[in-house]
Every structure is written in structure tokens, then in C-alpha cells.
């Protein structure tokens, strides 16, 4: 165990530090501190010794040198179980330091400001802080290190129970957290500096990319039972991301639940009107917007009720009791929404195995997206552009009707979340047929038509979205024969003229977006 007699406190984030320091003093712990932290504690009437007074060496170089001193690091690194270590520090007049409370200069917050200059970034690179954290964490058998204000109360309570001592297991846990903290800090510095040049030029992609994720859960298995799996969160997940979920009920989430849940949530949160998305194997099999969640759910389910069996259902609005009753009428794995009424919670509680997730609704995206390949990593920015009607270019003799523009934009937004090659038939804010993941686009078109037929849905007068350009006119021939009257696609094919001519032959309106939405 580590018996805490002397602590060094030097924090940038001063959240709860006064209460923590007072709690340490109440247990007889001698406090050392630096600069602003020392001033704060003294102003609060807490007895504290300035590090400069303790070391006998004044701060210098505008505070760049203050804790880089043998009396600090000797007191942290000396092993209490080695007589030669203890004799060496005694001979040097060094006292042991048993607890370090440090969090670092706000580098990430600084470089996140749009007006941040390279000089500002450099000044917010902490030197002494990481050195103290690493020294204390390396000697965790005898020294405790705290980087997170959330751990203050835990440490105080354990010390009270153990007459001022912390268990080795606690110190090890805190040490691991400290090493993760400094690793993330150094990674953020490397990411920023290797993406910024001295002349002011910068890139979205650092030449050396450091990533830091926190393990949230070890899963029963991965995509298949013979694979191991775990779920990791960003240190600060994007607002409105699935990683911010709270599970209200149900069995633990599986690897596939999380992957499919993310596909459903990323799609549904893009809509402004009440919306429902049903996902199966990472593909939407039904999407609808409506005036209320119940109607959106019914229309989404009607697209492909067979595929919806055992699927993931996501709403972008509060789920009420009536909607919960309807959802519970089918077999589902996961239900996701930003809110549930009390009556809905009571209804869902009867389905004890259904995983019910609460996710805050926001439209922020991940800054970067990753795809692991053998021996490397593909990195890109998010596909978060939603075209507006003003951006559409009508390329056929027939223009879409006013109401068709809304359906075209709806279908286009759905297509963005369908695996390529993607073709989506829609009308009145609901999908009618979805073709996904085919090597040939015309096969996706035919599958979407077949799905609509199986669900008993008419395609007469509907619209169609294609995530990438039609390479041949055969796609237009198939969708025209099905009854579609308007098409939205990126354009850009060598055979655009041929495809446009086919649309004109069939009297179909076609618009180009100029954007592609491949999703692999």
C-alpha cells in the first residue's frame, strides 16, 4: 500500500481541487503546489508550501522550469522497499512525495480555437506535468497519481478507510490512467504539429496519426462467435454519436448490435421531421418521415417487413406509448431514440430482452472516419453533405413536380446510408424498395423493384435515388418500367448523354447532384 504523507498538487483544470486539497489536509497530508494552484489553495485558507520554497530553486523561464528538480523526481521515483534508494534521498535531503495530483496545460482546447497560432500551441505544451505523472506512475507501488477530478472523492474515501493509505491495486489503476492521459496528450501534440508547417500551411491529415480510444466494454464475441470483440469510445465522443448511449434495459449489446445501431442512428438523426429507420445487417431496409413517430414506423416497416424481423429500429424523436406498443409487436434486437415517455418505458419493460438505448440527438459528425486494412488504415473526412434543392441540376426535358423535389431529396438522403451499389425507391417521405450492396447497379435496381413487389407496394409515380451515376441506360429502362417518374443521381458518367436520352424517351425527370455517396 502507499501511505500518503506528502502530496504535490499542480492542476490546470481546477475543478473540485479546493475540496480535494482540504480533504487531504484533514488527514494530515502535507501539501506542495505551484503557481496558480498554490495561490488558490492559500486563498482558501489551506496550508500549502510553494514548490520553489520546497526545492530552494525559484521558478524560471516564465514558469517553464519549476518542477524539473531532483527534490521532486527523487521524491517520486525512490522505491520505499529499497534501502539504498531511501538512504540516497536522505543523504540528498530529499523527502518522499507519495501523491501527485496533476492535469496538464489545455493543449487540445487551445489548438481547437480557430485563431490558434503555432506559438500558442507551443506555449501550451506541458513539460513538467507529464514528467511528474510518468515518475509517479512508474513507481505506483509506493506513489499514487491522480489526473482526473472524478477520482478525487474515491481517493479520499479510501484513505479515510485505510488510515491514510491507498491499496496497490488502486495505485496501479490510477497509474494506468495517468499513462493513458500522457499518451493522449503527446498524441494530440504530434497530430497537431505534424499537420502544421512553419509557414502556416496545414493538412487535415497528420503525417503521423495518433489515436486514443477508451475501452467501454469487452463484448461476448465479435462479428462471429469465433472472433473476440470489444467496444472502444473516443475520449470525447462526438455530440449525438451512438457512443454516448445509455442502455435503459435489455441484454448486453453485441458487436453487431453496435455496428447496426450506429448505421440506424447516423441515418435517422439527419432528418428534421419525425423519422424512423429500420436497419438489418448495416443497411436500411425501411425509412420514413411523418407527422408522428407511429406513422413513420408503420411506413418504414411496410417497406420490407420480412427483413425488419430481428432488426434495429431508430427514431429521431421521443417514443410515445402508442409507438412503443406497435414496435413491440415485432421481433427487434435494439430500439434507439433520444427520449421515451414514462408510459412507453412501461410498455417496453414487458419486452425484457429488447435493448433500449437512449442517445442524445445532435448532428455533429466524427472529424475523421477510419477503415482498417491489412497493415494500414484508410482515413477520410465524414460524408456529411446534404444537397439542397438549389444545388440540383435538372438535365431532362421534364422537370420534377414541386412535391417530387422533396421526395427526391428524401430518397437521396436515404441512399447515402445504403451500401453501394445503392438504389432507393420512395414516395411521400417513405421508402418503397431498397436495393443494396450489389456489384451491378442494375441488379440493385431490380432487387429494389422486387422488394417493393413482395411488400405489395406500388411504384407508380415514385422517385428513385442512386448513390452513384448510372453507367448504362438499362437502369433507367428498369425503373421506368416499374412506374418511377423522377430520378436523382450524381451524374458524371461517360454515358450521361445516353442515360439522359433514355429518361427523355420514358418521359422521366432526372436531376444531377454533383455529389456521390459510395458506402462500402
Beta strands, then each sheet from edge to edge (+ up, - down):
strand 1: 2-3
strand 2: 6-11
strand 3: 30-33
strand 4: 49-50
strand 5: 99-103
strand 6: 144-146
strand 7: 165-166
strand 8: 213-219
strand 9: 229-234
strand 10: 246-249
strand 11: 274-280
strand 12: 283-290
strand 13: 311-315
strand 14: 332-337
strand 15: 355-358
strand 16: 369-373
strand 17: 376-380
strand 18: 393-394
strand 19: 423-427
strand 20: 430-435
strand 21: 463-466
strand 22: 486-489
strand 23: 509-512
sheet 1: 1+ 7-
sheet 2: 4+ 3+ 2+ 5+ 6+
sheet 3: 8+ 9-
sheet 4: 10+ 15- 14- 13- 11+ 12-
sheet 5: 16+ 17-
sheet 6: 18+ 23- 22- 21- 19+ 20-
end
